[in-house]
Amino acid sequence: MKRFLTAAAAASGIVVLAASTALAQDAQLGNQLFQEKGCWTCHGTQGQGGRGPNIAPGPLPYAAFAAYVRMPALEMPPYSPVLVSDAELQNIHAYLESIPELLDPDDTILGDQ
């Protein structure tokens, strides 16, 4: 699914500039925004998916993520900068990046017994 979204963003011809260093990424604020903006209703509270695809852990690179949020190819409605600013989108992405990979049950202490 991530390959499709990356390809869709690239095929749309959208160019998203890299995040400015002036805009700090805040994962905690991103979590709050993820909840407030309603992202969780389709993508789950930790981006694990549900009605919409899983977007974490391991989200798309920021440029592809931002392009897709602005002009999605599937059922997701577009989120213009009026609805979600670039700074808010960067913070949401930082939150998604902060979500750790799931542990392999074979790597746990219980799995070693």
C-alpha positions as CSV (number, residue, x, y, z in Angstrom):
1,M,0.0,0.0,0.0
2,K,2.8,2.4,0.8
3,R,4.4,1.9,-2.6
4,F,1.0,2.7,-4.2
5,L,0.7,5.9,-2.1
6,T,4.2,6.9,-2.9
7,A,3.7,6.3,-6.6
8,A,0.3,8.1,-6.5
9,A,2.0,11.1,-4.9
10,A,4.8,11.1,-7.5
11,A,2.4,10.6,-10.4
12,S,0.3,13.5,-9.4
13,G,3.2,15.8,-10.2
14,I,3.0,17.5,-6.8
15,V,6.2,18.9,-5.5
16,V,6.4,19.3,-1.7
17,L,9.5,21.1,-0.5
18,A,11.4,19.7,2.4
19,A,10.5,20.9,5.9
20,S,12.0,24.1,6.9
21,T,14.4,23.9,9.8
22,A,12.4,26.8,11.3
23,L,9.4,24.5,11.7
24,A,10.2,22.2,14.6
25,Q,8.6,18.8,14.6
26,D,6.8,17.9,17.8
27,A,5.6,14.3,18.1
28,Q,3.5,15.0,21.2
29,L,1.7,17.9,19.5
30,G,1.4,15.7,16.4
31,N,-0.4,13.0,18.5
32,Q,-2.8,15.7,19.8
33,L,-3.4,17.0,16.2
34,F,-3.9,13.4,14.9
35,Q,-6.7,13.0,17.4
36,E,-8.2,16.5,17.0
37,K,-8.2,16.5,13.2
38,G,-10.0,13.1,13.2
39,C,-7.2,11.1,11.5
40,W,-7.7,8.3,14.1
41,T,-11.2,7.6,12.9
42,C,-9.9,5.9,9.8
43,H,-6.3,5.2,10.6
44,G,-6.6,4.1,14.3
45,T,-5.2,5.9,17.3
46,Q,-1.7,4.9,16.5
47,G,-1.9,4.8,12.7
48,Q,-2.4,1.0,12.7
49,G,-5.2,1.2,10.2
50,G,-8.9,0.4,10.3
51,R,-11.3,1.8,7.7
52,G,-8.2,3.5,6.2
53,P,-4.8,2.0,5.6
54,N,-2.1,1.6,8.3
55,I,0.2,4.6,8.2
56,A,2.4,3.8,11.1
57,P,4.8,2.5,12.2
58,G,7.1,3.4,9.3
59,P,5.1,6.2,7.6
60,L,5.8,7.4,4.1
61,P,8.6,9.9,3.7
62,Y,7.3,13.4,4.6
63,A,7.1,14.7,1.0
64,A,5.0,11.7,-0.2
65,F,2.9,11.8,3.0
66,A,2.2,15.6,2.6
67,A,1.4,15.3,-1.1
68,Y,-1.1,12.5,-0.4
69,V,-2.8,14.3,2.4
70,R,-3.3,17.3,0.1
71,M,-4.5,15.3,-2.9
72,P,-5.4,11.8,-2.0
73,A,-6.1,9.2,-4.7
74,L,-8.5,6.9,-2.7
75,E,-11.4,7.5,-0.4
76,M,-9.6,10.0,1.9
77,P,-10.8,13.6,1.6
78,P,-8.2,16.2,0.8
79,Y,-6.9,18.3,3.6
80,S,-6.0,21.8,2.4
81,P,-3.5,24.0,4.3
82,V,-6.6,25.8,5.7
83,L,-7.7,22.6,7.4
84,V,-4.3,21.3,8.4
85,S,-1.4,23.7,8.1
86,D,2.0,22.6,6.9
87,A,3.4,22.9,10.4
88,E,0.5,20.8,11.8
89,L,1.1,18.2,9.1
90,Q,4.9,18.1,10.0
91,N,3.9,17.5,13.6
92,I,1.5,14.7,12.7
93,H,4.2,13.1,10.6
94,A,6.6,13.4,13.5
95,Y,4.0,11.6,15.7
96,L,3.7,8.8,13.1
97,E,7.5,8.5,12.9
98,S,7.7,8.2,16.7
99,I,5.5,5.1,16.9
100,P,7.8,2.1,17.4
101,E,7.8,-1.0,15.3
102,L,5.8,-3.9,16.8
103,L,7.9,-6.4,18.6
104,D,8.3,-9.8,17.1
105,P,6.8,-12.3,19.6
106,D,9.8,-14.5,19.1
107,D,12.1,-11.7,20.4
108,T,10.3,-11.3,23.7
109,I,11.3,-12.8,27.0
110,L,8.2,-15.1,26.9
111,G,9.1,-16.2,23.4
112,D,12.5,-17.3,24.7
113,Q,11.1,-19.7,27.2
